[in-house]
Amino acid sequence: MLSHAEDLQRRCASLRDVPLRLAFVRDWLRHAGPDLVVDVVVGTVAGSPREDVGLLVSLVLCEESFGGLRDEAARTASERGHVLAAQLLGRHPPEDGPGELRVPDFGRGRPLTLGERKSLARRRDRQVLARVLRDPHPEVVRILLGNPALTEEDVVRLAARRPVDPKALTAIVHEPKWAVRPHVRRAIVQNPWTPLGVAMLLVPHLTRPELLELERSADLRGPLREMAAALRRGASAH
């Protein structure tokens, strides 16, 4: 008999692209109770960190609308003795934001309105995008992430920017085209402005060399460094 994780993996494998698989996982989790969520997290996220479906589960659980289910699943995991899964599912109090961030000079001789900046984020001109990439507003970033002219290198730069509005980083996580890219995920995990609960769910989807680097990183937040060490040692989710 297939486990819940194996069944979810099999169903996702029949879907042809990432957005469809992500939509299926989102719908599946929306109808699952906390016990099933724990089973899937143990089987795909904490148990088999390289499985594609595990990453999709993590990305969906990063969404704010799944916060309540995530809280229930974290409590259930703890009650069932799944220590690592409970740590991955646990949420954390919001941290202080970076304060007011400077909007780049777009060379118009005046500050641009948010609407104008959002319009520029849709342009494919690389010279324009070079300036838009420095725009701190999450709504500008969300539009920019859908721009066909954007490259992975651009998104890595966005994910590594400091200081940055945490909502701009979660916008990257919620864009499947970019969130599945390993270099993007690594930059998001390493960024101290990424909400801790989001970064925690992405740590299992890094490679062993990346986990070792995180473990040795003195400026990484403690819970992330500890999780990286546990995963690199092959700690059980149970």
HELIX and SHEET records of a PDB file:
HELIX    1   1 HIS A    4  ALA A   13  1                                  10    
HELIX    2   2 VAL A   18  ARG A   30  1                                  13    
HELIX    3   3 PRO A   34  VAL A   40  1                                   7    
HELIX    4   4 VAL A   41  ALA A   46  3                                   6    
HELIX    5   5 ASP A   52  LEU A   61  1                                  10    
HELIX    6   6 GLU A   64  PHE A   66  5                                   3    
HELIX    7   7 GLY A   67  GLU A   79  1                                  13    
HELIX    8   8 VAL A   83  LEU A   89  1                                   7    
HELIX    9   9 LEU A  114  LEU A  120  1                                   7    
HELIX   10  10 ARG A  126  VAL A  132  1                                   7    
HELIX   11  11 PRO A  138  LEU A  145  1                                   8    
HELIX   12  12 GLU A  152  ALA A  160  1                                   9    
HELIX   13  13 PRO A  166  VAL A  173  1                                   8    
HELIX   14  14 PRO A  176  ALA A  179  1                                   4    
HELIX   15  15 PRO A  182  GLN A  190  1                                   9    
HELIX   16  16 LEU A  196  LEU A  202  1                                   7    
HELIX   17  17 VAL A  203  HIS A  205  5                                   3    
HELIX   18  18 ARG A  208  GLU A  215  1                                   8    
HELIX   19  19 GLY A  222  ARG A  232  1                                  11    
END                                                                             
